[in-house]
Amino acid sequence: MSFNNRKFSMNRSSGVPRESTRTRRFSTHEPSANETNSKIHRQFRNAHEGHKSHAGLDPTRASTGVIWCTERAYEHGFLDEPDKWANLGQGAPEVDDDIEGSFERPHTVDVTMTGREYGPTAGIKGLRAAVANLYNAHHREGKESKYTWENVCIVPGGRAGLIRIAAVLNNAYLGFFIPDYTAYNEMLSLFKNFAAIPSPLAEADGYHIHPDKIAEEIARGTSVILTSNPRNPTGKVVKNPELAEIQDICRDRATLVMDEFYGGYNYTSDCDGTTISAADNIDDVDEDDVLIIDGLTKRFRLPGWRIAWIVGPKEFIKAIGSCGSYLDGGANVPFQEAAIPMLEPNKVLTEMKALQTHFRDKRDYVVERLRAMGFKIETVPDSTFYLWLDLEGLPDSISDGLNFFQACLEERVIVVPGIFFDLNPSKRRDLFDSPCHHFVRFSYGPKMDTLKMGLDGIERVLQKFGSSKAEAEEKHTSGRSRVPLLLALPKHLNSLSESGRHLAEPQERLKRVYFPRSFSEVAATLRVRVT
Ligand SMILES: Cc1ncc(COP(=O)(O)O)c(C=O)c1O
């Protein structure tokens, strides 16, 4: 008996069936003529879980939207000539030492004997204490309750931290907002200890999270709330007094997971170095159920170091620290040691001032150029380094995120289609009606030269598709028709399967693509399963 005869295989990320030179097959006998000549058999095999090209692999679990975009860019030559490309897709800040007023990052890292050993999975005490000291200096001055090293867990990057939090959560309803950070999709799918409930934010309202919204969530039984703040991808922030109000609502009712990776990219206080953090409003650091997550990745511009932290009540932190023993094993010790001197509070304040001034200038440059091209940017985002770019004013053929993304690739520019931020954990919803369709996320994290190159590329796209500023403005003012629009899907998207399924026929899909005007319209039709 042999199982070595499988005939059908496909590239699951591009969805293109591939001819296998191997003849493995999970069956004890050869396919009958009935089977090989039958379309329905082929379709079944291409889509069915039991017929993957590698027995133990489900590649649909492997990549986030941003990675999918990068892979499409590779197909257009990004890997061969990266210098000729403007990657405005990945959320990476520039990492050079040439930002005025910013401290120079270490060029070498000392590896002590301790650094050779396994480190504690909650992080080394010195760095945990340095983080606690930073939060006390910047957010707890004059307050009785202060953080100690036991309120801090060091984790190998933000995503590892999010996964650790997810791993120790109760059997709860977890509320999250859309749009939000793409990696939450996977974080909210992998664990079965809680049920994730989406809460769409309204486009017309600038995707603001109002305290009332939080109260509503809690009233319907949600006891964990997760959000980025400042928010990826919209660049919006909830700050005091509203943030304090939200925390008051949650106190003793719900655990608030505040992803503050962009807290330093705050342009609301005249670039004075202030970092936005929920730590300002906590009454008792061991009682208030607020978990704050941040790290060196964004505001210290060291994404490659993989050093991040979670700050919260001791009991929570103990669990989050311990679960590193079966999840990731902890952050590397030499880089933890090297991070300690960077977190001196005065040094951080100076650094944040330099960062804010530099990135605000880049934001202003990008907004001015995009507006000159005819893009509608009603309110300039006051935090992060993202623009949630509305494409509605563009000619129909590029007025959706996927087609605009494709057109940008031809000009060596990478942006991320908005649909990837319409979080859909466990792929429970059909995203073809996504209100994020007519957006892309534009990152102004890269250096000015790259931004210029990217904007020049976008200008060429608009010229190519005959978009004029006057027409874009007129289209925005008159509003988009409510009649469902047909979207000419690029060829490679014919089998892109956000829902994890390979959809029957491209034509079938075309009929279903339209652009609702707001999240609330879609909210009414959301089908949410909470199993
Ligand atoms: C909101 C948010 N949180 C967390 C992270 C994770 O950062 P890291 O690269 O450290 O895993 C990111 C990265 O893009 C992010 O946008």
Ligand as a Chemical Component Dictionary entry (heavy atoms), coordinates in Angstrom:
data_LIG
# 
_chem_comp.id                   LIG 
_chem_comp.type                 NON-POLYMER 
_chem_comp.pdbx_formal_charge   0 
_chem_comp.three_letter_code    LIG 
# 
loop_
_chem_comp_atom.comp_id 
_chem_comp_atom.atom_id 
_chem_comp_atom.alt_atom_id 
_chem_comp_atom.type_symbol 
_chem_comp_atom.charge 
_chem_comp_atom.model_Cartn_x 
_chem_comp_atom.model_Cartn_y 
_chem_comp_atom.model_Cartn_z 
_chem_comp_atom.pdbx_ordinal 
LIG C1 C1 C 0 -0.322 48.664 16.767 1  
LIG C2 C2 C 0 0.899  47.784 16.758 2  
LIG N1 N1 N 0 1.173  47.044 17.823 3  
LIG C3 C3 C 0 2.222  46.230 17.870 4  
LIG C4 C4 C 0 3.082  46.127 16.801 5  
LIG C5 C5 C 0 4.162  45.078 16.881 6  
LIG O1 O1 O 0 5.421  45.442 16.881 7  
LIG P1 P1 P 0 6.622  44.407 16.806 8  
LIG O2 O2 O 0 7.251  44.647 15.491 9  
LIG O3 O3 O 0 7.486  44.766 17.978 10 
LIG O4 O4 O 0 6.119  43.000 16.929 11 
LIG C6 C6 C 0 2.842  46.876 15.651 12 
LIG C7 C7 C 0 3.706  46.740 14.475 13 
LIG O5 O5 O 0 3.445  47.154 13.387 14 
LIG C8 C8 C 0 1.712  47.727 15.621 15 
LIG O6 O6 O 0 1.400  48.445 14.524 16 
# 
loop_
_chem_comp_bond.comp_id 
_chem_comp_bond.atom_id_1 
_chem_comp_bond.atom_id_2 
_chem_comp_bond.value_order 
_chem_comp_bond.pdbx_ordinal 
LIG C1 C2 SING 1  
LIG C2 N1 SING 2  
LIG C2 C8 DOUB 3  
LIG N1 C3 DOUB 4  
LIG C3 C4 SING 5  
LIG C4 C5 SING 6  
LIG C4 C6 DOUB 7  
LIG C5 O1 SING 8  
LIG O1 P1 SING 9  
LIG P1 O2 DOUB 10 
LIG P1 O3 SING 11 
LIG P1 O4 SING 12 
LIG C6 C7 SING 13 
LIG C6 C8 SING 14 
LIG C7 O5 DOUB 15 
LIG C8 O6 SING 16 
# 
